[in-house]
Amino acid sequence: GHYQNSGHKDMAEIRAVAEGSTSGQRGSRLLFGTKPDGGSLAERFRIGPSGQLGIGGATYGTAGQVLTSGGSGAAPTWADAAGGGTLEFTASENLAAGDVLVLDNSNGQVGKVTVTAAFGSVTRLNTAQVVYYQKHTFYDATNGVMFGIYRNENNNYYRFWSIKDGETAFTATSNNVVNSAMNQGHTAYDPVQNTFLHLYRRSTTSYYKTSIPNTSNRGYLTVSSESSLPFNIGSSPQMASCYDSDSGKIIIIFRDVNDSDKTKYVVATCSGNSVSFGSVGTVTNNVIGTGSYERHSDATYDDTANRVLFLYRSSSTANSTRCVAGSVSGTTVTWGTDTQIDGGANYALSILYDSVSGKNLVVYGDGSNIQSRVLTLSGSTISTGSETTIASSFDGKGTDIYFNSATQQLNVAGSNHSGDLNVYPGTISGTAWSSSGGYAGLYSGNAQNPHGAYNSNDGRGYVFYTDADGSDAGKVAYFSSSSNNASNFIGIAAATISSGSSGKVTLFGGVNENVTGLTIGSTYYVSIGGGLSTVDTGTKVGKAVAATKILISGGA
């Protein structure tokens, strides 16, 4: 087409162009061109030989994309289908892109899921049942029973308590794991073999027993006979252990009283009620510190880096907090560089691997506050994040960490020798702890040495501790997290929205691209903590189509 009678100027065109090389049967494409005022003629649209549509030339997009309007002043473009299934809503609070949202039926506004905590009653196990330093609370997911191991101060016997899924009454048995006077011991757990390994010292000799859950009498343990340990753990062992999920073995770390109190390790392999030990090796020549109440060592297994992490207070280096990572091969551990985490004389040390962030949370008391640091591994090399306060004006002379799979959060149990026992939920954000708001008032009194564990079946967190105001009685408290409005799930925020302002929310049928860390093909639900989880909570969100994209479908 032309727009003047003389000196013709092209203003638009439709052209057929040959394509391919088959003699007598060549293909074709059809091109459409226009020009803007004062501009040049250019191709705007084409139909390819297979019927494909091209924008501005051979720009066909990718499978699943849709045409998105550029408005009255620009050409359309190919885009992912994220724009579909969105609607504007007013926010009842400040929202970030990617937040899971619920609808307030009273005013039509959207906000985040509301999470509440319900506390069960505190149970006194028996008189003078002291809980000592080591972590002794474990969840048997196979049989649906929570177990706790403790020492009876009246006779120094080792006993256990249990509570079954859904029940509210604890069973504090008179059955003994070790039915003779013993010094402080340690219990490790193999969750695949479902075997407890009990290590302890009596007089000058070190022993061990194993126990497995009794399937015919649920809530009880079947205990093996006593055997001598092939190494000496000492009268104040300050032991730590963790389960290596890759090798299927337990790594035990202890003070070797026969070799200048150096820090040693041994790898244990469980098979039902039997166990074998590898040779003793050295972790570090530094000595693990001791104390009257506090745990000064802990261990975890990093499933991302495939390394054991051992955290300890070193009496050899002015009581600084240190950590070392090791790689397990057979029954040998190759340890990396012993790294200082913090130079202060801290106590009540805890460490736990976080499967959500792929990093490790370290928690300790500094005498005034409960503090934290995040450790990231590259091989066996440890990088340490900045110190972040979890609880201020709380001496933290007892700490523990457990993972809540329903809320996808780390829960830190912290006790104050002159006050309360609290649980602080949070997450790892970058290289620091990020609080999700504290659960105060789990127990008010002189609580010491808390040990926590999570029941993935009934959604309860359990904390086992010593009540120093109650004749050193061992007590257990539990609480459960719940969401009272998750069923009002409406969609996911497609952008940041300030409180009182309007913004786009991706609804059913839309694809939200503001989420992270998803597993392609997995179905996600609204977690109890108000985020996304692969745990079926009854409120379905949709399916991950990419690591950062979720197709919202809802339904059952």
N, C-alpha and C positions, 0 to 999 in steps of 0.2 A: 504494500500500500504506500501511496505517496501523499504528501500534504501540500504541494504547490505545483502549478501548471508548467512552469519552466524551471530547469535546473532541479530535476526531481530529487527529493530527499526521502529515503526509506524511513517509514515510521513504524512498521510492523511486518512480520513475516511468518509464513508457515512453510517449512521445508521438509521434503522427504529425502533422506540420505541413505545410500546403500551401506550395508554392513555384512561382513563375512567374505568368504572366498569361494563358495561352492558355485561352479560354473552353471549358469542358467537358473540357479536356485538361491541367489544371494538374499540375505535378510535385509531388513530396513528398520530405520527409526524415524519418528516424526518429531520435528523440533518446532517450538513455538517461541517467537521473540517479540519483544516490545522495547520502547525507549522512553525514558522519563523526559520531562520538559528540560531542554538545555543539555540533555545527555546523549549517550550513544545507544544504538541498537544492540541488544544482547539477548542471548537465549534465556528464557525464564522457566520453560517447562518442556519435558520431552516424554514421549512414550517409547520405551525400548522394544527390541525385537521379541521379547517374551511377555510384553504387556506391563513391564515394570515402569514405575513412575519416577522421573528424576526431577529434582528441584534445582534450577540454575545450572543445568548440565547433568553430568552422570553422577548425581548425588542421590542415591537410591535409599539411603538409610540402612538400617539393619532390621532383621526379623523381629516383629513385635512392636516396632516403633510406630508412632502415629503422626499425622500432620498437625502442627501447632501453628495457629495464626500468629502473624507478626503485627497484627493491627492494621489500621488503614494506611500506614506509611511504610510498611515493610513486607517482604515476601514471607510466605510460610516456611517453616523448617521442619525437618524430621526431629522427633524427640521421643524419649522413653515415655511410657504411658503413666508417668507419675502425676501428670496434670489431671487425669481423669479421676472421678470419685472424690473431689474436694469440695468443701463448702466453708464459708466464713462463719466463725463463731466468736462471741465475746468471751474473753478469759476471766475467770473468777480469781486468778492469782497469776503471778509471773510464770510463764511457760517457756521452756527451751524446745527448739526443734528436735523432734524425736521422742518427746514425752508421750507416754501412754495416757490417754484422756478418758474421762467419764463425763456423762451429761448430767447436770443438775436438773431434774425434772420440774423443779419449782420455778426456775427462771430461764431455762434454756441456755445457760452458760456452761462452759466446759472448764474442768480443772483436773488435777492429778488424783490418783487413787488414794483414798484415806486408809492408813494402816494403823491398827490399834493393837495393844498387847494385853493379853489376859493372863493374870498370875494365878497359879495354883497355890495351895497352902504349903507351908514349909513342914517337912516331915522330919521328926527326930528319929534317927535309926535305933539307937540304944544309948545308954549312958557311957560316957568315956570312950567313944569310938573316934579316934583321932585320924584325920586325913593328913597324910604327910606330903612332902614336896611333889612327888612325881605325879604325872597325869595318870589317873586310874579310873576314868570313866569312858566306856566304850559302848557303841551301839551294834548289836548283832542283828543285821538287817535280814538274815536268812530266817530267823525264828521270831523276829519282831520283839526283841527284848533289849532294854537298856541295862547294862551291868556296871556296878561300881565296886572297886576293890579297896578295902581299908584295913587299918590295924586297930585291934581292940586293945586299948591302953591298959585294961585290967589284967590281961594275961599275955599281951604282946602276940596274940594269934592273928593270922591273916583271915579276914572274912569277906563276904560279898553281899551286896544288895542288888535288887532287880526290880524292874517295873515293866509290865507288858504293854504293848500298843493299846492305846485307848483307855487304859485303866488310870485311876487316880490314886490308888493305894500302893505304896511301896512294900516290897517284901524284904525285910531285914533279917536274914537267916542267922541261925546259930551254927550253921554248917561252916566249917573252917576250910580255907584253902591250905593253910599251914597250921596244924594243930599242935604247935610247940612254940615256946618263946623264941622270938627272932628280933634281930635288929631291923633297921629300916630296909625296905625292899623296893622292888620295881616290877611293874607288869607291862609287858609289850603285847601287841595284838597283831595277828595275821588275819585280815578280813576275808581272804580267799579260802584258807584252810579252816577259818573260824576257830582258831586256836589261841588261847591265852598262854603266855609264857611268863611265869612268876620267878623272879630272881631275888634271893635274899641271903643274909648271912646270920648264922647262929654261932655264938662264941667266936672262934677263929676260922671257921670253915664256911665256905660259900656253897649254896645249894640252888637247885631249881626244881620246879614242878611245871607241868602243863595242865590245862583244863580245857574242856570243850563243853558247849551248851548241851544239856540233857534234853533230848527231843521227846522223851516219854514223860518227863516232868519239867515242863516248860518254865523257865525262870530259875532253874538250878544248874549247877555246873558239875560235870563229872571230872574228878581230879585224879591225876596220875600219882604214882608213888614218888618219893623224894629221891633225887640223884645229886651227886656232887658235881659242881661246876668245874670245868677244866681250867678255870682262872679264878682269881681272888678279887672280889669286888670291894672289900674293905667295910669297916663299920659305919662310915659316913660316905656312902658311895657317890652321891650326886650324879646319878646315872641318867641317861637319856636314850631314847630309841625311836626309830621310825620304820615304816614298812616301805620297801622299794617295790612299787607296783610293776616295774619292768622286769626285774629279776625274780620277783616273788619271794624275797627274803627280808628278814628283819636285821637291821643294823643296830647294834648295842654299843654304847659308848660309856666308859667308866674310868674312875681313878684307879690306877694300879698301885696298890699299897706295897707291892713287892718290888717296885721299880721307881722309887723316889716320887710316888704319887703322880707320875706322868699320865697324860690322857691317852687311853688305849681304846681299841675297838675290837669287836668280833662279829662275824656274820653268822646268823642262825637260820637254819632251814627247817621249817615245820612240815610235818605230814601227819595230819590227824593229831593224836595225842603223843606223838614222838617228835624229837627234835635232834638235830645234829649241829655242831659248832665248827666253824673254820678255825684257822690259827689266829692268835692274838697279834694285832699290829698296832703301830703307833699313829695317833692322830696328830699330836703336838707334844712337845716337851713341857709346855705350860701346864700349870696345876689348876684344876677347877676349884673355885672358891666354895666355901661352905657358910652356913648361917643357921640360926636357931629356927627360923620359920620358912624362909623363902627358898624357892627353887632357883638355883643358879646355873642351870643348863637345860637345854631343850633341843629337839631335832625335828626336822621335817624333810619330806622328799619333794623336790621340784620336778613336776611331770613335764614341764616345758624343756628344761635344760637337762633332764635325766641325771640329776645330781642329788646326793644327800647333803643337807645343810646342818651343821652342828653349831649352835649358839651357846656361849658360856661366858661366865665372869672369871677372869684370869687373875688369880692371886699372885701370879708370877710377874704381872705387868701392872702393878698399882690398882688391881681390881677393875681394870677396864673391860668393857664389853667387846667380845671378839667373835668372829665367825669364820668357819672354814668349810669349803665345799669339796665333795669327793665323788668319784665315779666308781660304781660297783661292777666288778667282773668276777663271776664265780663267787668265791668267798674272800676276795681281796678288794680293798678299797684304795684307790689312788687319790690322795688328798692334794688340793691346790694350796695356794698361799693363805696362811693364817692372817686375817684382815681385822683391824680395829674398826668397830662399828661406832663406838662412843667412848670417850675418854673418862667419863664419870664413873664413880663407884656405885653402879646401879644394882638392882636386885629384882627378884621375881621375874625372871626372863622367860619370855614365850616367843615362839616363832611358828608360823603356819603358812604353807603354800596356798595361794589364792588362784583357783582354776579359772576364774573370770578374767583377771588381768594377766595371768601367767607370771606373777611376781610373788614376793614373800613379805609378809608383814611381821615386823619385830616389835614387841611391846615390853616395856619395863617400867619400874618405878624409880624415880630419882630422889625420893624423900619428900618431895612437895607435890609432884604431879605424876600422872600416868602419861608416859611419852611413847612415841612410836617412830619407827623408820621403815622405809621400804627398800628391800634388797632385790636387785636385778642381776641375773647371772648371764654371763657369756662364757660358755664352757664352765670352767671352775673358777673364773675370775668374778669377784663380787663388786658391784657398784652400789654405793649407799646413798639414799636420798636424805634430804634434810629432816631434822627432828621436828615432829608435829605433835602437839599436845592433844591427848584424847580427853583427859579430865584434869581440871585445875583444882588446886587445894585438896588433893586426894592422894595420899602417900603411895598408894599402889603397892603395898607390901604383899600382895598376892594378885597374880594375873593369869589369865588363860585365854585362848582364842579357839573358837570353833566356827565352822562354815555352815550357814543356814541356806540350804539348797532351794528352799521355797522363795525366799526373798532375794537370793543371790547376793547375800551380804556376809561380811565377816562380823561376828559378834565377839566383843572383848568383855570378859568378866573381870572386874577389878574390885578388890577389897581394900578397906581402910581399917587399920588396926584400932582406930578410935571411933569408927563409925560404920558406914553402910557397905553393903555388897550391891553393886550396880552392874548392869549389862549395857554396853555401848555398841549399837549397830553402826556399821559404816562400810565404805568401799575403798579400794585403791584407785586413786585418780592420778594418772601420770606416775610420779615417784613419791606420792604423799598420801597419807590417810585423809579421807573425806568423811566427816560425820554425817549420819542419817538421823541424828536426834537420839538422846539418851533415854534408856528405860531406867528410871530411878526407883528406888524403894523395893528392890527384890528382897532385901533383908536389912533390917536396921539393928545393928549390934556389932559386936567385936568378931567379925568374920575373918577367917584366915584360909590361905591355901585353896582357892577355888579351882575346880576342874570342871570344864564344860564339855558337853557333847550334844549333838542334834539328832533327833529322831525323824528321818525322812519320810516315815510312813504316817505318823500322826501329827507332824508339824510342830513338835514341842522342842524347846531347848531346855536342857537340864544342867543345873549347876550344883555340884557336890562340894561341901566346904566344912571347915571346923568352926564351931561356935565357941569362942574362948570365954564368952559370958555364960555359957551353959555347961560348965565342967568339961570343956573340950569335947563336947558331944559332936559326932558327925551328923550333918544335916543335909537334906536335899531339897532344892526348890526347883520348880519348873514354870515356864511361861510359854504361851503360844502366841504367835503373830497371826492376825487375821485382817482381811479387808472387808469392810461393810458395804462397799459400793462398786466393787469390780464388775458386778452384773450389769452396771450401767455403761459399760465400755462403748464408746462411740467412734474412736479412731485414734490417730497419732498426729501430733502437731507437725505441720509441714514447714513451719518457720517459727522464729522466736515471737512470742506474743506477750506484751506487757499487760498487767492486771488492769481490767476495765477497757482494754482495746480489743479490736477485732483482728482476726488473722485466719489463715487457711488451715484446715484440718483435713487430713486424708481419711476418707470414709471407706466403707465396704465397697470393694471393686476397684479401689485405687491402689497404686504402688507408692509407698513412702520410701524416700531415699535419704532420710536423716537418721537412720539407725546404724549401729556399728557392731562388729564382732559376731555376726550371725553365721550359722552353718547352712550352706546352700541345701535346699530340699527338706530341711527340718521344719516341723510345725511348732509354732510358738503360741504361748498362752499368756494371759495377764498374770504375772507373779503376785504372790501375797505382798511383796514389797512394792508393788505398783509398777514394775518394769516388765521386761520380756523374759520368758523362761520356757524351756522345753518340757518342764514338769506340767502335767495336765492338772490344772486347778479348776477346770470346769468352765472357764471363760476363754474361748479360742480367739486368737488375733488373726493368724493366717500363716502363710508359708514363705520362707526365705527364698528369694529368687536370685540373690547375690549376697555377698557379705555385708552390704550396706543397703539392701533393698528388701522390703517385705510386701507381699501381695496380701492385702487385708480382705479376708473372706468371712471371718466370724463363723458362727454355726457350731455344730457339735464336733 
